[in-house]
């Protein structure tokens, strides 16, 4: 028995997220970002915290106020810290001294500065900023119109004219600038009409690692090449050959090697991200994970962590060893590697490692870890022994007060003999002699991965007395290249069968589930699959579809990715209306008898709201049980990073619908 209370959707306001740990070169000084929600402001607040990992002392808060402070980066000497803050409006780079004092604003760039990268001598900081072609760092804003409040039309000449993250594109592109730490004088190092992404600075101070796509017809280009930018001449040297998508470049301390993450698009957006090493002197690029099914990076799906930064290659000070994150079988793990080709797990457990830093150390790392019953904290890892020392306890009070639900991993064989993996979460107040309703949750992507991580939505449902079933059907990451590629061209086929196999397995093996009280929900691809499920079976008593796809024909022209996503995933061009319609849930609307709640964001450009509108009207026209909830000023990321009050509204709508109809 426990005296703890069960969780509510509103507990999101009580939780704190720790992310982006950064260890200084001395291996002791650590900074990280702690994010919380200001309920009155209805927004997120993030601050820089400091601690010495060798000392038994509490973390010290270094920034204050109600703004967002993020991207902390130590100077090479470890005495100064650069970070980005929104305290002056747009994000600008500030400098803090380890010994204390006020933060000094370093940049005053018209459109803000981000991604600070120190020069090896600590005298300059490179950064990214957004500018229109021909503008300087001041932005060189257009002359004020005589009537500044007059509306202007958006002139569109490209297919890539909007983005779910950025909205309608205004002609600005990312450029690389550099600022002198002492004088604050800055200059642009790049120009043109292509986005140039800054990554790292060479140890000799002469080169910057950047990535960009310089193809003229960017509407039909889906690559990102790696370049070396000469700081003095501003010349770019192309390293990759326009065959794929490369980034996250980092130099070894001696400058001989550059670690890269990327792939050559063999399976379009279903291709596994790989680890590459570029030998600077020999000018050779080698893939270290070729021939393996290892997925490099963090592809876990969650709805809680804020400001997460996935590191690339974390070099050791010997310049031959390094660490990186990989996604594997429902876990995100820390891997060790070497330029000689060694690869093995340094931290392998049932957990989600969503951040890591080494400060150049070989035998230790600070890792950010989350588990289903642990929202997330920082730990010091001793690599030789595998011992973990907990450094933060940011949600200690919450965990002492609230009873979280336990999860059990499941593995089973599909009806066509594929191995499948997932979890069942018991209700928080589980009793052996009680039958419980069960909700099937389906992730988006589809190339993503449910993992051993904290999920607020799942915990809320479990607290309300529901079992929660979630698996990684084929198409998910973390189980090899063939598995992730298997969904392409087969939406609503074996992926649907995998989910139904999971339900059958759960009913056969967990007698506490009431087979007459099943619900289903999911977002994005998970929303598509929810729509598909209710159009093909009546076994669920209620369903909630979120930011979904209902019609691939219209999706082609309205989504920010539609015109190529259809070809990549459905394997059908617009002319193939028969195939697009066959895979569209809207085609089966007459079969839908399950009460269906439709949730969608007004400014979702990934799966535009017209997808929900079509489905809602078709259902209402046929007198089906449905409701449509539209979330203002929100995009595709509502559930993860939307306005806090709307995130709570969304969770409560889901819960109330299941309470009403199950």
Number of C-alpha atoms within 10 A of each C-alpha: 4 8 9 12 14 20 22 18 19 16 14 18 16 13 20 23 20 30 27 27 28 25 27 24 18 14 20 15 19 22 25 24 25 23 22 19 20 16 12 6 10 13 17 19 18 25 22 23 18 20 20 18 19 11 9 9 10 12 17 12 15 16 19 13 10 16 19 22 26 25 24 27 24 27 23 17 13 16 14 17 21 26 24 25 25 15 15 11 10 15 24 26 28 21 21 20 16 14 7 9 9 11 16 13 18 23 25 19 20 18 17 24 25 23 24 27 25 24 23 18 12 18 14 22 24 25 27 23 26 22 28 19 16 10 16 16 21 12 17 12 11 7 7 7 8 7 7 9 7 7 7 7 5 10 8 12 7 10 14 16 16 19 16 19 13 10 14 15 13 14 12 16 19 22 25 26 22 22 21 17 19 9 10 14 13 19 13 18 19 17 20 15 16 20 22 25 24 28 22 23 25 22 17 12 17 15 21 27 23 26 26 20 19 17 14 10 9 14 13 12 13 16 21 26 21 29 24 20 24 16 16 10 9 15 14 17 14 15 16 17 11 18 14 18 21 25 22 21 26 25 25 22 19 13 17 16 24 23 24 23 21 23 23 19 16 11 16 17 18 25 20 28 22 22 24 22 22 21 16 14 9 9 9 12 17 15 17 18 18 11 7 11 16 20 23 24 25 26 26 23 20 18 17 19 21 19 17 16 14 19 20 22 27 25 28 20 17 13 19 17 21 25 27 25 27 21 25 23 20 27 24 32 27 26 18 20 21 17 18 9 13 12 16 13 15 22 21 16 13 18 20 28 29 29 26 29 26 28 23 24 21 22 14 21 26 25 28 25 25 24 19 22 18 17 21 27 22 26 20 22 21 17 15 10 10 14 13 17 13 16 22 17 16 17 17 12 11 14 16 11 14 18 19 24 23 15 20 10 14 17 13 15 14 18 12 9 8 13 15 21 20 22 21 20 22 27 26 24 17 18 11 7 8 10 18 21 22 31 28 22 22 25 24 21 17 25 24 20 29 27 29 28 28 24 21 24 24 23 28 24 27 26 24 17 20 29 28 26 25 23 26 28 32 26 26 29 29 29 23 18 20 15 19 24 23 17 23 20 17 16 21 19 12 19 21 20 17 22 24 18 19 27 19 12 16 20 15 11 10 12 14 19 22 15 19 13 19 24 26 27 25 22 25 23 22 23 28 29 29 29 31 25 24 24 19 16 13 13 16 22 20 26 29 26 26 29 31 29 31 29 22 24 23 19 23 19 14 18 23 23 19 20 21 19 19 20 17 17 19 18 15 19 17 16 9 11 12 12 17 23 17 15 22 22 24 25 16 17 21 12 14 22 20 22 23 27 21 24 22 29 24 17 20 25 24 23 30 24 24 20 22 25 16 15 23 22 14 15 21 12 9 12 10 19 15 19 15 15 16 16 20 13 13 21 26 25 18 21 24 16 19 19 19 22 14 18 21 19 15 21 19 18 16 20 18 10 18 26 14 9 16 17
